[in-house]
Every structure is written in structure tokens, then in C-alpha cells.
Amino acid sequence: MPCLVFCCYAREDKQFLQELKTHLKALEREKLLTLKADIDISPGTEWEPAIIHYLREADIILLLISPDFIASDYCFHEEMDRAILRHEQGTARVIPVIIRPSTWHRMPFGKLQALPKDAAPISTSSNLDIAFMNVTKGLRAIVQELSDTIAAGEKSESSWQPDLLESIFSTSNQERGAMTKHDDSSKYSVENSGSVYGQVIGGQHGQVISGQNIYISDKQKDGIRALEMGSKALLNGDYSSARKELRVAIEEIDQDRQKKEAAKARYLQALAVLGHERPRDIGIVVLETINDLLNASINLDPCNAYRMTRAIILDPALHQQACTVRLTDYDESLFVYLKRCQSDLYHQICRIFGI
């Protein structure tokens, strides 16, 4: 099957898109790929759902980078955010194609290998055909790499078509296997301080000792360890690592027996998904994901910190629904993460709720 390739671009760069489509026609004739962009959407079709469909289904997503792409809110937030999230989950390959000179190296896609060779802007090339041929050759190599991976059975067909929320909550065996193990393989302990973890009840071999260390079973220790690692990554501003570790925590922690930990994992995942962005600047899908995570936290453990955070991020109308009683030590421990990740939101909460 040909790889599905989708192009994200700014309207001002439409001529470059047309040139790129012309040069990639050779790969289409070889049945190596199928190239799509918004100009391929049929008349009478709603354009935004069609774009979202391609962003969810594409094997490769090309970002045609220019000053206009970076300046476009839709390109930067709605399209690029979705693309980068899929790339981080390993469900698609995102490739920046540098169309015109711009300051892009510190952008979220700046860490990715770009085309053409040496990331030389196509518009500055003395021969545009050669520049586009370089892009074509690079894309051919990537398509072949993906085809070889699929043929080797390293990636199933279904793994290329995940739901956004499923990709946040599910964890690959490779990620789980990469987690560091505790020296004692039979148990894992955490301090029962009450300000970080709630009561933990282990499985068949679990043990609860009031006021002392709490021992939990092998089945649950990976989840608690991932929660610790994700918490540390979040405090260090490493949002990508935090999301990966917290996915493990969400999947492994027992919601019925460890509600407080399960709630915390979802709350921290919401902060990791938000990252350093302001809520009003993120795409609607990402905001819906954060909403789902915060609601899940509240359902598991309706503490003040979760309610206040949901109110300040999502809807001012929720302010009155959030508890205004004195914060507990546990609430304050949670706000440490919000203050480190989103100091503006933290100060808004302090002002609005008088804490």
C-alpha cells in the first residue's frame, strides 16, 4: 500500500505546494505514496473535518515551513500540534520542508531532520528543480524505510491510525520495557506522607502499614514508579518524557484501589499535554484532551486543586463550582507542578480564589 502523505502549508505558499506535488508525482506513479493537501478536498465537502481526517490517517506529514506558516494560528496550532503529537507517539513521521527563510529552529519541529539537504530554504536555491528533486529523494528514502519497517512486522497497520486520546492513554511495550526497575524486584515503597500519595493498597502480596512505608505488588509498582518519573520530568520542563511516563502511570495504576494516585497521574498528564502553551493558544482537540483528563481526575478524587485548575483553564463559569475552602497540604503539593509549568495560571488561581 502506498504511504499516505499529507501537506500542511500556509496559503501564501500555495505555489510551492503545487511545485512539490508536481515533483512528487513520480513517486505516486511508482505507487510509493499518495499525496494529499487541502486543495484535494472535493467541492461541497467540509474542509476542516477532511483536514483532521488526513492528519489522523497520514503516515507522513509534511510541514511546509515559511514565515507565513509560523505566523498562521491554524497552521501552527491546529495542524502542527496534531502532527507533532502523532510524531511523539510514533504513529506518523513529521518532516519539515523549508520553503522560505524563517526563524524556525526553536519551534516545536526544530528538533526534526528537515528537507532539503542541510535545511536550505527552497526559495533561495539557484535552481528550484534541483531543490525539489532533493526533497523527492529524501522522501523516497523515508517511504522505503517505513515500508521496510512494516514488512518486518515492527509496526502493525492499526498502530498508524490511533485516536488522539487513545495515544495519550496507551503505552507501547517498548516504552514499558524501557522503564528502570527497582533493585528489589518483589516490592516498591513510597513514603506515606499524604501530601504526595494517598493510601496505596497492593495486590495479593501488597501490604499497608499505617504511618510507615507502604509496599505494593509487582503489578502496580511500574505505575507508581512511572508517576514519580513523570512528576520529576514535569518539574524539569521535559514535557515529552513526562507524557510518556504518565501514560504508563495511567495504564498501570489501579483506579479502584489507588484512586488518589490515578487522579494525580491524569492531572499531571493534563499539565504535560498543555506544556508551556497558554490555554487560549492551543488547538481545540488538545483542549478537549485536557478537559477529559481533568474531569477524570475530579471523578476519581474531587480535591480543590483539580477543580480550580479545570476552572481556570477551561471555563470561567466553573469558578463558582470550584471549592473555595482552605487548601489542604495535598492541594498545595499539586499546585507546585502548576506553578512550575504554568506560573501565570497559578497566580490567576491565587488571585481569583484568594489562596
C-alpha positions in Angstrom: 0.0 0.0 0.0 1.3 3.5 -0.8 2.1 5.7 2.1 -0.4 8.5 2.7 1.4 11.8 2.8 -0.4 15.0 3.9 1.0 18.5 3.3 0.4 21.4 5.8 1.1 24.8 4.3 0.2 28.5 4.5 -1.9 29.9 1.8 0.9 32.3 0.8 3.0 29.2 -0.1 0.5 27.6 -2.4 2.8 27.9 -5.5 5.4 25.9 -3.6 2.9 23.3 -2.8 1.9 23.0 -6.5 5.6 22.6 -7.4 6.1 20.0 -4.8 3.1 18.0 -6.0 4.5 18.1 -9.5 7.9 16.7 -8.4 6.3 14.0 -6.1 4.1 12.8 -9.0 6.9 10.4 -9.9 6.7 8.7 -6.5 2.9 8.5 -6.9 3.3 6.8 -10.3 5.6 4.3 -8.6 2.8 3.7 -6.1 5.2 4.6 -3.3 2.9 7.3 -1.9 -0.4 9.1 -2.2 0.0 12.9 -1.7 -2.9 14.9 -0.2 -3.4 18.6 0.7 -6.4 20.8 1.3 -6.6 21.6 -2.4 -7.5 18.0 -3.0 -10.7 18.2 -0.9 -13.8 17.9 -3.1 -16.1 20.8 -3.6 -19.1 20.7 -1.2 -17.0 18.8 1.4 -16.5 20.4 4.8 -12.8 21.3 4.7 -11.9 21.2 8.4 -13.1 17.6 9.2 -11.3 16.5 6.0 -8.0 18.0 7.1 -8.4 16.5 10.6 -9.1 13.1 8.9 -5.8 13.4 6.9 -3.9 14.5 9.9 -5.1 11.4 11.8 -4.6 8.9 9.0 -1.4 10.1 7.3 1.8 8.0 7.5 3.9 11.1 6.7 3.0 14.7 7.4 5.0 17.4 5.6 5.1 20.9 7.2 6.0 23.4 4.5 7.9 25.9 6.7 7.9 29.6 6.0 7.3 32.8 8.0 3.7 32.7 6.9 3.3 29.1 8.2 4.7 30.1 11.6 2.5 33.2 11.7 -0.6 31.3 10.9 -2.6 30.3 14.0 -4.3 27.5 12.2 -1.1 26.0 10.7 0.8 26.4 13.9 -1.8 25.2 16.4 -4.4 23.1 14.7 -2.2 21.3 12.2 1.3 21.3 13.6 0.2 20.5 17.2 -1.7 17.4 15.9 1.2 16.4 13.7 3.8 16.7 16.5 1.7 14.8 18.9 1.4 11.9 16.4 5.2 12.1 15.8 5.9 11.9 19.5 3.7 8.9 19.8 5.5 7.2 16.9 2.3 6.9 14.8 3.4 9.2 12.0 6.6 10.7 10.6 6.7 14.5 10.6 9.1 16.2 8.1 9.6 19.9 7.9 10.2 21.1 4.4 11.9 24.5 4.5 10.2 26.6 1.8 11.4 30.1 2.7 13.9 31.5 5.2 12.5 31.9 8.6 13.4 31.6 12.3 12.2 28.0 12.9 15.0 26.2 14.8 13.4 26.9 18.2 10.0 25.9 17.1 8.5 22.5 18.3 9.5 21.0 15.0 13.0 22.5 15.1 14.5 19.3 16.5 13.3 17.2 13.5 15.5 16.5 10.5 14.3 18.8 7.7 14.4 18.7 3.9 16.0 19.7 1.5 19.6 18.7 2.4 21.1 20.9 5.1 17.7 22.6 5.6 18.5 25.1 2.8 15.3 27.1 2.0 14.0 26.1 -1.4 13.2 29.7 -2.4 16.9 30.7 -2.1 18.1 27.9 -4.4 19.5 29.0 -7.7 17.7 26.0 -9.3 14.3 25.2 -7.9 14.1 21.9 -9.8 17.2 20.7 -8.0 15.9 21.8 -4.6 12.6 20.0 -5.2 14.4 16.9 -6.5 16.4 16.8 -3.3 13.1 16.8 -1.3 11.8 14.0 -3.6 14.9 11.9 -3.0 14.8 12.4 0.8 11.1 11.5 0.8 11.7 8.4 -1.3 14.2 7.2 1.3 11.8 7.7 4.2 9.0 5.9 2.4 11.3 3.0 1.8 12.3 3.0 5.4 8.7 2.9 6.6 7.9 0.2 4.1 10.7 -2.0 5.3 9.6 -1.5 8.9 6.1 -2.5 8.1 7.3 -5.5 6.1 9.5 -6.6 9.0 6.4 -6.6 11.3 7.7 -3.9 13.6 4.6 -1.8 13.2 1.0 -3.1 12.8 -1.4 -1.4 10.4 -3.7 -0.4 13.3 -1.0 1.4 15.1 -0.9 4.0 12.4 -4.5 5.0 12.9 -4.9 5.8 16.7 -7.4 8.1 18.3 -5.8 11.1 19.9 -7.0 10.3 23.4 -6.0 6.6 23.0 -2.5 7.7 22.0 -2.2 9.6 25.3 -3.6 6.9 27.5 -1.9 3.8 25.8 1.7 2.8 26.2 3.8 0.6 23.9 5.6 -2.5 25.2 8.9 -0.9 24.2 8.2 2.2 26.4 7.1 0.0 29.3 10.2 -2.3 28.9 12.5 0.8 28.9 11.4 1.8 32.4 14.1 1.3 35.1 13.4 -1.4 37.6 13.7 -1.2 41.3 16.6 -3.1 42.9 14.2 -5.2 44.9 12.0 -7.0 42.3 9.4 -8.1 44.8 8.3 -4.7 46.1 8.4 -1.0 45.7 8.0 1.5 48.5 6.9 5.1 48.8 6.6 7.4 51.8 3.1 7.6 53.2 3.2 11.3 53.7 -0.3 12.0 52.5 0.9 15.1 50.6 2.1 13.2 47.5 0.4 9.8 47.5 -2.8 8.7 49.0 -3.4 5.3 50.5 -1.9 2.5 48.3 -3.3 -1.0 48.6 -1.3 -3.7 46.9 -2.4 -6.8 45.1 -2.2 -10.3 46.6 1.2 -9.7 48.1 0.6 -6.0 48.8 0.8 -4.6 52.4 -0.4 -1.4 54.0 1.4 -0.2 57.2 -0.2 2.9 58.6 2.3 5.8 59.1 5.2 3.8 57.7 6.4 2.7 54.2 3.7 1.3 52.0 4.5 -1.8 50.0 2.7 -2.6 46.8 2.7 -5.6 44.5 4.8 -6.1 41.4 1.7 -5.4 39.2 1.4 -1.9 40.5 5.0 -0.8 41.1 5.6 0.2 37.5 2.7 2.6 37.6 3.9 4.3 40.8 7.5 4.5 39.5 6.2 6.0 36.3 4.2 8.5 38.3 7.3 9.5 40.2 9.4 9.7 37.0 6.7 11.7 35.2 6.4 14.1 38.1 10.1 14.7 38.0 10.2 15.2 34.3 7.3 17.7 34.6 9.1 19.7 37.2 12.2 19.8 34.9 10.1 21.0 32.0 10.7 17.8 30.0 7.1 17.5 28.8 7.7 14.8 26.2 9.3 12.5 28.8 6.6 13.4 31.3 3.8 12.4 28.8 5.4 9.1 28.2 5.9 8.2 31.9 2.5 9.4 32.9 0.9 7.3 30.1 2.4 4.3 31.9 1.1 5.5 35.2 -2.4 6.0 33.9 -2.4 2.5 32.4 -0.8 0.6 35.3 -2.2 2.3 38.4 -5.3 0.5 39.7 -8.1 3.1 39.6 -10.3 1.2 42.1 -7.6 0.6 44.7 -5.4 3.7 44.1 -7.8 6.4 43.2 -5.6 9.2 44.6 -2.6 8.2 42.5 -4.7 7.5 39.4 -6.2 11.0 39.8 -2.8 12.6 40.2 -1.4 10.8 37.1 -4.3 12.2 35.0 -3.9 15.7 36.4 -0.1 15.8 35.7 -0.7 14.4 32.3 -3.1 17.3 31.6 -0.3 19.7 32.6 2.2 17.8 30.4 -0.1 18.0 27.4 -0.6 21.7 28.0 3.2 22.2 28.3 4.3 25.8 28.2 1.4 26.9 26.0 -1.3 29.3 27.1 -4.8 27.6 27.1 -6.2 30.1 24.6 -3.3 29.3 22.1 -3.7 25.5 21.9 -6.0 23.7 19.5 -9.5 22.6 20.3 -8.6 18.9 20.2 -5.7 19.4 22.7 -8.0 21.4 24.9 -10.7 18.7 24.8 -8.0 16.2 25.8 -7.0 18.3 28.8 -10.7 18.6 29.8 -11.1 14.9 29.7 -8.0 14.3 31.8 -9.1 16.9 34.4 -12.6 15.6 34.6 -11.2 12.1 35.1 -9.1 13.4 38.0 -12.1 15.0 39.6 -14.2 11.9 39.3 -11.5 9.8 41.0 -10.6 12.4 43.7 -12.6 15.6 43.8 -10.0 17.7 45.5 -9.8 21.5 45.3 -6.7 21.7 43.1 -8.2 19.7 40.3 -11.4 21.8 40.3 -9.6 25.1 40.5 -7.3 24.1 37.7 -10.1 23.0 35.5 -12.0 26.2 36.1 -9.0 28.5 35.3 -8.0 26.6 32.2 -11.4 25.7 30.6 -14.2 28.0 31.7 -14.5 31.0 34.0 -18.1 29.9 34.6 -16.7 26.9 36.6 -15.1 29.2 39.1 -18.1 29.2 41.4 -18.2 25.4 41.2 -14.7 25.1 42.5 -14.3 24.7 46.2 -13.1 27.8 48.0 -12.3 26.3 51.3 -8.8 26.3 52.8 -6.4 24.2 50.7 -5.0 21.0 52.2 -1.4 20.1 52.1 -2.2 17.7 49.3 -3.7 20.5 47.2 -0.7 22.6 47.8 1.6 19.8 46.7 -0.3 19.6 43.4 -0.1 23.3 42.9 3.7 23.0 42.9 3.5 21.4 39.5 1.1 24.0 38.2 3.3 26.8 39.5 6.4 25.3 37.8 4.6 24.6 34.5 2.1 27.5 34.3 3.1 30.2 36.7 0.5 32.6 35.1 -2.3 30.2 35.7 -1.2 29.6 39.2 -1.2 33.3 40.1 -4.6 33.7 38.5 -5.9 30.9 40.7 -4.3 32.6 43.8 -6.0 35.9 42.9 -9.4 34.5 42.0 -9.7 32.1 44.8 -7.9 34.1 47.4 -5.2 31.5 48.2 
